[in-house]
Amino acid sequence: MARFSVVVPAYRVQGYLRECLESVLAQSFRDIELIVVDDCSPDASAAIAAEYAERDQRVRLVRLERHSGTGAARNAGAECADGEFLLFLDGDDLLLPGALDAIDDALDVMADVLLFGHDRVDWWETVRPGGDRLAGAADPLAVTPAAWNRVIRRSFWLTHALRFDDGPYEDVIPVHRATLLAGERLRLLDRVCVRWRLRRGGSHSTTPGRAHFAITDRYERLLGSPTGARLFPYAVDHLLTVLADPGRIRPADRADFFRAAARLHRTYRPDGHEPSGDAQRALAAGSYTAFETLRTANGRVRAARSAMARHKKRLRARVMKLAYRADRRRALDPHLAVYSAYWNRGLACNPLAVYEKARELAPHIKGVWVVSSRHRDKVPTGVPYVIEGSRRYWQTMARATYLINNASFPGGFVKRPGQVYLQTHHGTPLKKMGLDQRRYPAGTHGISFQKVLDHTDQWDYSLSANPHSTEIWERVYPSAYQALELGYPRNDVYFTSTPHDLARIRSSLGVEAGRKILLYAPTHRDYQKGFLPRLDLLRLVRTLGPSYVVLVRAHYFYGSSADLAAHPQILDVTGHPRVEDLCLVADALITDYSSLMFDYACLNRPIITYAPDWQAYRLARGTYFDLLSGAAGETPGAVAQTEDELIGLLRDGGWDTEETAKLREAFRARFCPYEDGRASERVVRAVFGV
């Protein structure tokens, strides 16, 4: 029997679950079992838990037959637990280092319940105190009533038939009952052990609605018991806290909630109880008018603080183009779609593949591209486009029903109700992205992360090429969009191209038939200005001989040319309009940290990782896994960290062996599971409803 059974319900927490499970398994205290309960989660939560269960015998995955809610999931975990103590942890929370050692030390043979401290972390990763004072606490009932800030002896849990309720506030009754029943067998640990995560959206605590009225039913059941008088003041505090939270109680529901709370106060108020504070006095009097007057008065300071913000907003609104404002009052065009790629650089990437497939499957949809004036020459003849910032641009943005982008639209765009925004992204994340970039300021270049979140709030759909991406996007771009795990449309060409297409591309590049093509495509470094290849290309081609041609593709941040010395075996293809064409004809890819490797894996051809500055890159930008580890699913093939190693691999055949093929297959299985040549069709049907 383990000392602790840690029960983790899992529902829509794929972006956080790994970190949660790691926080438990990394504890120096090892005598645990970790039970993850899949509440029929529609995302990858169960797959993540199964992965951990396969590699660590302390982990068990329990699957519910239908989605039943957090309470039922916790109950299911408790029922199959065999530990001495139960600890309930939410799937997006963390058990802090050393927590289990401290909890174990604080438990004695007489303890049935132990309460401990917590702190809070928001989506900005700002950590704040939890607010509980356990040192010298007058009454443990004052501690936050939550499942995740206490351990409970399992025999005590079973003896008293404690269970979580169905629906919201499922933990209020069992945790208060446990506290009341434990009596002298209750202990307090004045240490922060759990980090509770405040989600930006999609969680119960951030979703306003009448579901929060359930808390009044929970407390009615408790207050009607013999111990209700002792609990009463803490129940009132909790009800008023919920009432004051606009993230829970909508303005339209505030009066009804107040009346429900006032009824409880009137019915269960103990003899001799005196309200403390104006809010409690208003509740005791049942006067919503008095309560609102008090709330309004207390809100004057907040109103004064926000006056400047409102002034700035009005100023921005006045500056915004009057024509755009007028156009936004016109009806949306149900047949108009706007496309943009790479910050308006032209037709490319996933948006281009969606555009082309939509012309085939949804010809009634008119697609218009947004391009900057510097890139207007890249628009093919006959393709409708508008110049960003122009009068036509604002007209188009105001009236389009569909918005498709792999980056973002220029500032000032206001998404209207009825508009549908598909964020396609433009790669699979190896390097840290979104909110995770805040830990690596060298690569942020003054990014406003509030603007990042404002942009994320515009999305209706977030396209994903693999479960890894879905998991990362959900955490680093938190909002209420729907993940579309459909594959990347830009990769369809790797499955649909013909030998004739490949011959045409080779001919356009001037590469004779029979010559091997290596594509060298290093990525951008935040700590480096300009394109600086970390490879002597002339030495490389001299070593390889005349049967090889090297295509050099610099990152688009560096412009349309890599400024290379002329050589018949070295072709600068930085300005080539379609990187997919280059991949199609390349016999192998040489890259470092470019997301191109994930797309190229679709072709099942050799990938050589050439990473001479891996340590510097990881420190400057951060990565989600160790590309050079040699582990299946992390390393896509042969690895070289010096120029001599790379040339040796190419000269001696180490770049394409049975071992590198196995690594490539595992990498492909992890990062290309949805790629089959039909991603464009799936996306068009999902977004345009055809």
Salt bridges, closest charged atoms under 4 A:
GLU19 OE1 - ARG197 NH2 3.57
GLU22 OE2 - ARG55 NH2 3.51
GLU33 OE1 - ARG60 NH2 2.81
ASP38 OD2 - ARG63 NH1 3.73
ASP39 OD2 - HIS67 ND1 2.88
GLU51 OE2 - ARG18 NH1 3.02
GLU51 OE2 - ARG55 NH1 2.96
ASP56 OD2 - ARG58 NH2 3.07
GLU79 OE2 - ARG163 NH1 2.82
GLU84 OE1 - ARG3 NH1 2.80
GLU84 OE2 - ARG153 NH1 2.97
ASP90 OD1 - ARG74 NH2 2.65
ASP92 OD2 - ARG199 NH1 2.96
ASP104 OD1 - ARG3 NE 2.65
ASP108 OD2 - ARG187 NE 2.87
ASP112 OD1 - ARG153 NE 3.10
ASP112 OD2 - ARG185 NE 2.61
ASP119 OD2 - ARG195 NH2 2.89
ASP122 OD2 - ARG128 NH1 3.18
GLU125 OE2 - ARG439 NH2 2.52
ASP132 OD2 - HIS118 ND1 3.58
ASP139 OD1 - ARG230 NH2 2.95
ASP165 OD2 - ARG218 NE 3.91
ASP165 OD1 - ARG221 NH1 3.33
GLU170 OE2 - ARG74 NH1 2.70
GLU220 OE1 - ARG263 NH2 3.08
ASP245 OD2 - ARG248 NE 3.16
ASP253 OD1 - ARG210 NH1 3.14
ASP253 OD2 - ARG250 NH2 3.03
ASP256 OD2 - ARG210 NH1 3.22
ASP256 OD1 - ARG259 NH2 2.57
ASP278 OD1 - ARG281 NH2 2.77
GLU292 OE2 - ARG295 NE 2.76
ASP327 OD1 - ARG330 NH1 3.64
ASP327 OD2 - ARG391 NH1 2.70
GLU356 OE2 - ARG578 NH1 3.71
GLU360 OE1 - LYS357 NZ 3.13
ASP436 OD2 - ARG475 NH2 2.87
ASP457 OD2 - ARG200 NH2 2.43
ASP460 OD2 - LYS415 NZ 2.54
GLU471 OE2 - ARG18 NE 2.72
ASP501 OD1 - ARG504 NH2 3.89
GLU512 OE1 - ARG515 NH1 2.99
ASP526 OD1 - HIS445 NE2 3.69
ASP526 OD1 - HIS524 NE2 3.59
ASP526 OD2 - ARG621 NH1 3.33
ASP592 OD2 - ARG525 NH1 2.48
ASP599 OD2 - ARG490 NH2 2.53
ASP613 OD1 - ARG525 NH2 2.87
ASP613 OD2 - ARG534 NE 3.62
ASP626 OD1 - ARG618 NH1 3.91
GLU643 OE2 - ARG539 NH1 2.77
ASP644 OD1 - ARG539 NH2 2.69
ASP652 OD1 - ARG651 NE 3.20
GLU658 OE2 - LYS662 NZ 3.86
ASP676 OD2 - ARG682 NH1 3.04
GLU681 OE2 - ARG678 NH2 3.18
GLU681 OE2 - ARG685 NE 3.11
